[in-house]
């Protein structure tokens, strides 16, 4: 893309059969075995100043909609996971690339368990759907459609916030530092989690993912 800047105006996606050194949250490395959807994409993003947090939630929402259309009800575990029951089905890793003060493109990593082995606490679509509906290529297509849908939803942040709020996995969280429990009041327009404890209010923001440069 550095040699051909016009590519920043076109969606681009790379699908992997497996990954040995996948890059996750906080820079962690993990293995992505065969049998899942492992997708990295760069998307042109509408004008404006979207936050990385809202971008990630927009993609998670679009993925949840695709799953729901096939009878799989997945909740959003803020900020970046899709959960069925209490088990992780999918995750997203967002990053916005800026040119000056304007978003040049949006980068997203997507992982969806289809028929791959999963670690403890995970779940795959093979446990939720009949074999004929658990083909990896089918779900690769559905995740690409989810990215297209996310690109459309980007122009409607209030709609994204309302729909993501309805799909939140839990309504209380514990502060990892203090152990205090907070009630979840909703999601802000920057994708932050809005919290309340009695008369006290605060918000959590997970993503600071900004990149200034070319891909």
C-alpha positions in Angstrom: 0.0 0.0 0.0 3.0 2.3 0.5 3.8 2.1 -3.2 0.2 2.3 -4.3 -1.7 4.8 -2.1 -5.0 4.3 -4.0 -5.2 0.9 -2.3 -6.2 2.8 0.9 -9.5 3.7 -0.8 -10.3 0.0 -1.6 -11.2 -2.7 1.0 -8.5 -5.3 1.3 -8.6 -8.6 3.2 -6.3 -11.5 3.8 -7.6 -14.9 4.9 -5.3 -17.4 6.6 -5.8 -21.1 7.0 -3.8 -21.0 10.2 -1.4 -18.6 12.0 1.6 -19.6 14.1 2.3 -16.1 15.5 -1.1 -14.4 15.6 -1.1 -10.9 17.2 -3.7 -10.4 19.9 -4.7 -7.9 22.6 -1.8 -6.2 24.4 0.6 -7.5 21.8 0.2 -11.1 22.9 1.0 -13.9 20.5 -1.3 -16.9 20.1 -1.8 -19.9 17.8 -4.6 -19.9 15.3 -5.1 -23.6 14.2 -6.7 -24.8 11.0 -10.5 -24.9 11.0 -11.3 -21.3 12.0 -11.7 -18.0 10.2 -8.6 -15.9 10.6 -9.0 -12.6 8.8 -7.0 -9.4 8.6 -8.5 -6.5 6.7 -8.0 -2.8 5.8 -11.1 -0.8 5.2 -11.6 2.8 3.9 -13.6 4.6 6.6 -16.2 7.3 6.2 -15.2 10.9 6.9 -15.2 12.0 10.6 -13.2 11.2 13.6 -14.3 7.7 14.8 -12.7 6.2 17.9 -11.0 2.8 17.7 -13.3 1.6 20.4 -16.4 2.4 18.4 -14.9 0.9 15.3 -14.2 -2.4 17.1 -17.8 -2.5 18.5 -19.1 -1.8 15.0 -17.3 -4.8 13.6 -18.4 -7.0 16.6 -22.0 -5.9 16.1 -21.9 -6.8 12.4 -20.4 -10.2 13.2 -23.1 -10.8 15.8 -25.8 -10.0 13.2 -24.3 -12.5 10.8 -24.3 -15.2 13.5 -27.9 -14.4 14.5 -29.0 -14.8 10.9 -27.9 -18.4 11.3 -29.5 -19.0 14.6 -26.4 -18.4 16.8 -27.1 -15.8 19.6 -23.8 -14.2 20.5 -23.4 -11.5 23.1 -20.7 -8.8 23.1 -18.2 -9.0 25.9 -16.8 -5.4 25.9 -14.7 -4.5 24.2 -13.7 -7.1 21.7 -15.2 -10.6 22.2 -18.3 -12.5 21.1 -19.6 -14.9 23.8 -22.1 -17.8 23.6 -23.2 -18.6 27.1 -20.0 -17.9 29.0 -17.6 -19.2 26.3 -15.7 -17.2 23.7 -16.7 -17.8 20.1 -14.9 -14.9 18.3 -12.7 -11.8 18.8 -11.8 -8.6 17.0 -8.7 -6.4 17.2 -9.2 -2.9 15.8 -6.8 -0.2 14.8 -7.2 3.2 13.0 -4.5 4.5 10.7 -4.4 8.3 10.6 -2.9 10.7 8.0 -2.5 13.9 10.0 -5.8 14.4 11.9 -7.9 12.3 9.4 -8.6 8.6 9.4 -6.8 7.1 6.4 -8.2 3.6 6.9 -9.3 1.1 9.5 -7.5 -2.1 10.2 -9.2 -5.1 11.8 -8.2 -8.6 12.8 -11.0 -11.1 13.2 -10.9 -14.6 14.7 -13.9 -17.0 14.6 -13.9 -20.5 15.9 -15.6 -22.8 13.4 -14.4 -26.4 13.6 -11.0 -25.8 15.0 -9.8 -27.0 18.5 -10.6 -24.4 21.1 -8.9 -23.7 24.5 -10.7 -24.0 27.8 -13.4 -21.3 27.9 -13.8 -21.3 24.1 -16.6 -22.6 21.9 -16.7 -23.4 18.2 -19.6 -23.3 15.7 -19.4 -27.0 15.3 -20.9 -27.3 18.8 -23.8 -25.0 17.8 -24.7 -25.8 14.2 -25.1 -28.9 12.0 -22.0 -30.0 10.0 -23.3 -28.7 6.7 -23.4 -25.1 8.1 -19.9 -25.2 9.7 -17.8 -25.0 6.6 -14.9 -22.7 7.0 -15.3 -21.2 3.5 -18.9 -20.4 4.2 -18.0 -18.5 7.4 -15.2 -16.7 5.7 -17.8 -15.3 3.3 -20.1 -14.4 6.2 -17.3 -12.5 8.0 -16.4 -10.6 4.8 -20.1 -9.7 4.6 -19.9 -8.6 8.2 -17.0 -6.2 7.4 -19.1 -4.8 4.5 -22.0 -4.3 6.9 -19.7 -2.6 9.5 -18.5 -0.2 6.8 -22.2 0.8 6.2 -22.9 1.0 10.0 -20.0 3.4 10.5 -22.2 6.3 9.3 -24.7 5.6 12.1 -22.8 5.6 15.4 -25.9 6.1 17.6 -27.5 3.1 16.0 -24.3 1.1 16.6 -24.2 2.1 20.3 -27.9 1.2 20.9 -27.6 -2.2 19.2 -24.3 -3.1 20.9 -25.7 -2.0 24.3 -28.6 -4.4 23.9 -26.1 -7.3 23.2 -23.8 -6.6 26.1 -22.8 -9.9 27.8 -23.0 -8.6 31.4 -24.3 -5.7 33.3 -21.7 -5.5 36.1 -17.9 -5.5 36.0 -15.1 -5.7 38.6 -12.3 -3.2 38.6 -9.2 -5.4 38.2 -7.1 -2.9 40.4 -9.4 -2.3 43.3 -11.9 -5.2 43.1 -14.8 -2.8 43.2 -17.9 -3.8 41.4 -19.6 -1.3 39.0 -23.0 -1.4 37.2 -22.8 -1.1 33.5 -25.0 1.8 32.3 -24.3 1.6 28.6 -21.9 2.4 25.9 -20.7 5.9 24.9 -20.3 7.3 21.4 -16.6 6.7 21.5 -17.2 3.0 22.4 -16.3 3.5 26.1 -18.1 1.4 28.8 -20.2 3.7 31.0 -20.2 2.7 34.7 -22.1 3.7 37.9 -21.6 2.8 41.5 -24.2 4.6 43.6 -23.7 8.3 42.9 -20.3 7.8 41.3 -19.8 7.4 37.6 -16.8 6.6 35.4 -16.0 5.1 32.1 -13.6 2.5 30.7 -11.8 2.9 27.5 -9.7 0.0 26.2 -8.3 0.9 22.8 -5.8 3.6 22.1 -4.8 2.0 18.9 -3.7 4.8 16.6 -1.1 4.5 13.9 0.3 7.4 11.9 1.8 6.1 8.7 1.4 3.8 5.8 0.6 0.1 5.9 
